Amino acid sequence: MEVLISILFMIKIIIKEGRAMYKSKVHSRLLEYLETVNKNSSDYTIAKVLLEHINEFPDITLEQIASLSYSAPSSVTKFCKKIGYGSFKEMRYDVEGYSTHFIGSELNYNSLHSYIDEFHQMEVNNDQDILSKLNIEMVYELALKIKKAKKICILQASYNHNIVSFLSEILIVHNKIAVSINRSNDQAFLKENIQESDLVILTSLTGDYVHKRKEFLDTIEQPLYILSGEQILDYKCIYPDHYLALFNSYYNSQRYIYIIALLLDFYLNQ
């Protein structure tokens, strides 16, 4: 019974008020932007308001966001362009998944045990989908680099701290020193920790962080591997052969990193 309660608690975290806490592309971009922008800027306020009202997309209007963020409509439009959209309208419609589907929407609610079993089966299916599309050769290459390294620096986003902790635990089991750092920290602090490491792993599923911090990343002399949702030119990336619909779900995007961590564990034991 305690196991069932724990699983239900996990599902309660995934599903909030009858819909999923989805991580669409715009959601990811907003989160990543908040990590790097000055907290006192008007853009920070606009991004924060957009995140707070993202479940009202695509119905919320430009004027409403401007009013809530104490900004002019033109400022909101400029912000949308800063995070890669041509207009506010384009941004507010980039939320596929929020209104049409949520984790568990097709599961059996008549029986608790059936619900849990079907949920687990859904996880298996999703994991198999990830494995079938992942460039496993690059995971193997990263595992070989890890074998030779003593200390590994992992630059993570704040929203994938928990799953990166799992990756760190795997590395520690293999007698590696794993240092996990929020990538939004001061560059001097990041450089200090990177210089003390033999290998760097960066999580950036949307690739936005890489494009914004390219100048900084290009100064890294240590081998750098990026866990991404798509290929990023000029960098060694672990990515699927095409953008996975799974990335529209926060939970499943974390499963993506989880699968990579398990593959690394497998290869490190070879």
C-alpha positions in Angstrom: 0.0 0.0 0.0 2.9 2.4 0.8 4.3 1.8 -2.7 0.9 2.7 -4.3 0.7 5.8 -2.2 4.2 6.9 -3.3 3.3 6.3 -7.0 0.1 8.2 -6.6 2.0 11.1 -5.0 4.3 11.1 -8.0 1.4 11.1 -10.4 -0.2 14.0 -8.4 2.9 16.0 -9.1 2.7 15.2 -12.8 -1.0 16.1 -13.1 -2.3 19.3 -11.6 -6.0 20.3 -11.6 -6.9 17.8 -14.3 -4.2 18.8 -16.8 -0.5 18.1 -17.1 2.3 20.5 -16.2 3.4 20.4 -19.8 6.7 21.7 -21.0 6.1 22.9 -24.5 8.8 24.7 -26.5 7.6 28.1 -25.3 7.6 26.9 -21.7 11.2 25.7 -22.1 12.3 28.9 -23.7 10.7 31.0 -20.9 12.4 28.9 -18.2 15.8 29.1 -19.8 15.4 32.9 -20.4 14.6 33.4 -16.7 17.9 31.7 -15.8 20.0 34.2 -17.7 18.1 37.6 -17.7 18.7 40.3 -15.2 16.1 39.9 -12.4 15.4 43.6 -12.3 14.7 44.0 -16.0 11.2 44.4 -17.6 11.9 41.3 -19.7 12.2 39.3 -16.5 8.8 40.5 -15.4 7.2 39.7 -18.8 8.7 36.2 -18.9 7.5 35.6 -15.3 3.9 36.7 -16.2 3.8 34.6 -19.3 4.8 31.5 -17.3 2.3 32.3 -14.6 -0.5 32.5 -17.2 0.7 29.9 -19.7 -2.3 27.6 -19.0 -4.4 30.4 -20.5 -2.6 30.2 -23.9 -3.6 30.6 -26.7 -6.6 32.6 -25.4 -4.9 35.3 -23.4 -4.3 38.5 -25.3 -1.2 40.8 -25.9 -3.0 43.6 -24.0 -3.6 41.3 -21.0 0.0 40.3 -20.7 1.1 43.9 -21.1 -1.2 45.0 -18.3 -0.2 42.2 -16.0 3.5 42.9 -16.5 3.1 46.7 -16.3 4.6 46.9 -19.8 3.6 48.4 -23.2 2.2 45.9 -25.8 5.2 46.8 -28.0 7.6 45.7 -25.2 5.9 42.3 -25.0 6.2 41.9 -28.8 9.9 42.8 -28.6 10.3 40.2 -25.9 8.6 37.5 -28.0 11.1 38.2 -30.7 14.0 37.9 -28.3 13.1 34.3 -27.5 12.7 33.4 -31.1 9.1 34.2 -32.2 8.0 36.5 -34.9 5.1 37.8 -32.9 3.1 37.4 -29.7 0.5 35.4 -31.7 3.1 32.9 -32.9 4.4 32.4 -29.3 1.0 31.9 -27.6 0.1 29.1 -30.1 3.4 27.2 -29.5 1.9 25.2 -26.7 0.8 22.0 -28.3 -0.1 19.6 -25.6 -1.4 22.0 -23.0 -5.0 21.8 -24.2 -5.2 18.5 -26.0 -3.5 15.9 -23.9 -2.0 15.2 -20.5 -0.2 12.3 -18.9 -2.7 9.7 -17.9 -5.6 11.0 -20.0 -6.2 7.6 -21.6 -5.6 5.4 -18.6 -8.2 3.3 -16.8 -9.6 5.3 -13.8 -12.0 2.5 -12.7 -9.3 0.5 -11.0 -6.4 1.8 -9.0 -4.1 -1.2 -9.8 -5.0 -1.1 -13.5 -4.3 2.6 -13.5 -0.8 2.1 -12.0 -0.1 -0.9 -14.4 -1.1 1.1 -17.4 0.9 4.1 -16.3 4.0 1.9 -16.0 3.4 0.4 -19.4 3.1 3.9 -20.8 6.5 4.7 -19.3 7.9 1.6 -21.0 6.5 2.6 -24.4 7.9 6.1 -24.0 11.3 4.8 -23.0 11.4 2.5 -26.0 10.5 5.4 -28.2 13.4 7.4 -26.8 15.8 4.5 -27.3 14.8 4.0 -30.9 15.5 7.6 -31.8 18.6 8.3 -29.7 22.1 8.5 -31.2 23.4 5.8 -28.9 26.9 5.9 -30.5 27.4 9.4 -29.0 26.3 8.1 -25.6 28.9 5.3 -25.9 31.5 7.9 -26.9 30.6 10.0 -23.8 30.9 6.8 -21.6 34.5 6.3 -22.9 35.3 9.9 -22.0 33.8 9.4 -18.5 35.9 6.3 -18.0 39.1 8.3 -18.5 37.9 11.3 -16.4 38.3 11.7 -12.6 36.1 14.8 -12.1 33.0 15.7 -14.2 31.2 19.0 -14.2 27.5 18.9 -15.0 25.9 22.2 -16.0 22.2 21.9 -15.4 19.0 23.9 -15.7 17.2 24.6 -12.5 14.1 22.6 -13.6 16.1 19.3 -14.2 18.0 19.3 -10.9 16.4 16.1 -9.7 17.1 14.0 -12.7 20.7 15.4 -13.0 21.2 14.3 -9.4 20.4 10.8 -10.5 23.0 11.1 -13.3 25.5 12.3 -10.7 24.8 9.4 -8.4 25.5 7.0 -11.3 28.9 8.7 -11.9 29.7 8.5 -8.2 29.0 4.8 -8.2 31.7 4.5 -10.8 34.2 6.3 -8.6 33.9 9.6 -10.4 33.8 13.0 -8.7 30.6 14.6 -10.1 29.9 18.3 -9.5 26.4 19.5 -10.6 26.1 23.3 -11.0 23.2 25.5 -12.1 24.3 26.8 -15.4 22.8 30.2 -14.7 25.5 30.9 -12.1 28.1 33.7 -12.6 30.5 32.8 -15.5 33.5 33.2 -13.2 32.1 30.6 -10.9 31.3 28.3 -13.8 34.8 28.7 -15.2 36.5 27.9 -11.9 34.6 24.6 -11.6 35.0 23.7 -15.2 38.8 24.3 -15.1 39.0 21.9 -12.2 37.2 19.2 -14.2 38.3 16.7 -16.9 34.9 16.6 -18.7 31.8 18.8 -19.0 28.2 17.7 -19.5 25.6 20.4 -20.3 21.8 19.9 -20.4 20.0 22.1 -22.9 17.0 20.3 -24.4 15.8 23.3 -26.5 19.3 24.5 -27.4 18.5 28.0 -26.4 21.1 28.2 -23.7 23.8 27.0 -26.1 23.0 29.7 -28.6 22.8 32.5 -26.0 26.0 31.4 -24.3 28.0 30.2 -27.3 30.8 32.7 -26.7 31.3 31.4 -23.2 30.9 27.7 -24.2 33.6 28.1 -26.9 36.1 29.1 -24.2 35.8 25.6 -22.5 38.9 23.6 -23.2 37.7 20.4 -21.6 35.7 17.9 -23.7 32.1 19.2 -23.7 29.0 17.0 -24.4 25.5 18.5 -24.6 22.3 16.6 -23.8 19.9 18.2 -26.2 16.6 17.7 -28.0 18.2 18.3 -31.4 21.5 18.5 -33.1 23.5 21.7 -32.4 26.2 22.4 -35.0 29.8 22.7 -33.8 29.2 20.7 -30.6 29.1 17.1 -29.6 25.5 16.4 -28.8 23.4 13.5 -27.6 20.1 14.0 -29.3 17.2 12.1 -31.0 17.1 11.8 -34.8 14.1 14.1 -34.7 12.3 16.3 -32.1 10.3 14.0 -29.9 6.7 14.8 -29.1 7.6 13.6 -25.6 9.5 16.9 -25.0 6.1 18.6 -24.8 5.8 16.9 -21.4 8.0 18.0 -18.5 7.9 14.6 -17.0 8.9 12.7 -20.2 11.6 15.2 -21.1 13.2 14.3 -17.8 12.8 10.6 -18.7 14.9 11.4 -21.7 17.8 12.4 -19.5 17.0 9.3 -17.3 17.4 7.0 -20.2 20.7 8.6 -21.2 21.9 8.1 -17.6 20.9 4.4 -17.7 22.8 3.9 -21.0 25.9 5.5 -19.5 25.7 3.2 -16.5 25.4 0.2 -18.8 28.4 1.2 -20.9 30.5 2.2 -17.9 30.0 -1.4 -16.6 31.3 -2.9 -19.8 
